């Protein structure tokens, strides 16, 4: 019988050099991991580059590694290991889920995995930080430079008066390496101070002390009495207590939740700047850092005014430290027991001036008056705010002005207590010019506060404005309202600041609205995931500190003047003679709302297959409807942003906007099939209600023309249907012929099936009979084998007995011969004994002979019976 052919596999080709032989990188292309470990023992800093020869990322990173090796090969050993060849030790011992992988070793410490961008400048920056994890701070100026960086700084003080190192220095050195191992971005900078005078600048007195610097919060000193002084504990303590004012985002390019997790924390300011990690100075980054520090600097004001309360806030409001003294003086001048609870009120626009309205800050205050005891103001409650609003709306006409360059304040008593009163300060807000820009044109630069009396004696000393804008209303303070210091603590719209390298991640900026044609890759955008909006800083403005401050302030105010950015798709017109209008974000209002026509709008997406199947229906519909009265349009919702009231979660969606009633849009019913007759009925039904005027002769003529066009179209459709019916009849006849042929073929196959079934039954019976015969013969053979085994055992026993008899006969013959030789000399003396011996031997011999004869007869009988059995 032929044996089955074996599978043939081609063995893998032997690996070849991945790096050039002239490269500074040692290429272990056979995966010699043991040789790599031997090389590491002779070097202080080693970089391992684990690669797969077929991997595109490994091939792209090869040039970057060579570039870094050419610059640092005199200080760092670069080793590349092929971790894909199945015969190499690297493949057998390492199990990587991706390639390439970079590991660094500092002496015996490691591995420190690098997970940053595969760019030469970033890799070199990380290698240099591993080479020198501690920065030596030798003077006060260097200490100030170290602490002014936006990255958290950890400083250790060690006096090198012992040999070889002071106690704890190696532990602090190892903790810096631990931080690089846990956070590859290297956001914590470690420095060491050896001069006692420099260490005293940050309150470090004892050698071995560790200091964590924080800008917006209190700096910390490592608690040796609570935690053991180990490298892991120092690193953990620094990571848990660090202050992240600005965070770098570096997406790795694959599927990740990095951006989603950060944006879910709250509104985010994403700043894209071209960044070179190896550059010595970063002016733009320093300017952004200054803005971030001012934005989060609110600890001093909290310490100065710990008792301030604001309705809805859990923390005290913050103020700039430069106004603390003046503010205290102002509090002494105006003896208010507590700062008031305030609310913001917008007056109605009676004069229909769309860009102008009045904003009033309504506050609940209490006087000390003639009350004998000190008044303690409780927390704001709903009743106080409601009473203040009622009193205010009764007198709101006294505050309303179309245009006012001053801030007018008024006090009026409460209805419930003679010791309580309400303060209202109103101003005119122009939304077009509303921004907190420090310029002479700003109407809030030097506000004029005018107090007036409405129903009571003027009392200006007790007028306190809204707590968020208090500095704007205090005339005695020489402070402008454009101060960004501590703004993150004075608003509920706190921003998280993030930096991205535009050289690597400019595609994200383009998705947010950045121009693709710009040469200067600088961009800033605010993304509010909860509100589903984002704002873009005007790219005509340079990305500098003042523009960022204005951008942040305009977002933080209650009535933000920022305009929501909508992503627009400059798509090509509709291919079919442009009978269907393609709508984008920029043309949505012009095409839909400002148009004097009835508009039928289709929401679709490129990935929606059912949406594409409706194209021919909309083309026919656009040709049927008169173009001077109807517009058929569509919009790609995946490439265009829409106002929230017109968003949809189902595709396709069809909306009809009737003429002169665009706000009463109608959605096409989902339970109806989308076809031409249903769409026509839907449009005619809702468009007939658009006009309430009586129909004139011209209207009737147009209507008759439209109906005639519909009738002619229907007649053409009927003619097409008739031709299609004739074609279907012919196809039906052909199908009937094919069906009859198929029936005959089915009958023939049925007969063959019956014949095969009979043959199968016959073969099955023969198979059963053969199986029974086989079982019977098998049983007989087993019985015969058992009998043969018994005969073999018996013959073996007989052979053993025969051999024993032969031995006995031979021994007896020897004895008889010896006796015959001794018979003659002793014949006279032992006649009687010989006779006895002779008779005994004769008897014995006879008995043995009889036994032998019996055995021989038995053996012959068994052999004969065995022959008969065979």
PyMOL commands that set and color helices and strands:
alter all, ss='L'
color gray80, all
select helices_A, chain A and resi 33-41+56-72+89-93+120-131+140-147+169-182+196-200+231-241+258-263+283-296+299-304+321-333+382-394+396-398+460-462+467-473+487-489+502-512+545-556+588-593+609-612+615-624+644-646+676-687+697-821+831-869
alter helices_A, ss='H'
color red, helices_A
select strands_A, chain A and resi 26-28+45-51+77-82+101-106+109-114+134-137+152-157+188-193+209-213+220-221+246-248+268-273+341-346+356-366+406-413+420-430+448-453+496-501+523-528+533-536+581-583+598-604+630-636+653-658+661-667
alter strands_A, ss='S'
color yellow, strands_A
deselect
rebuild
show_as cartoon
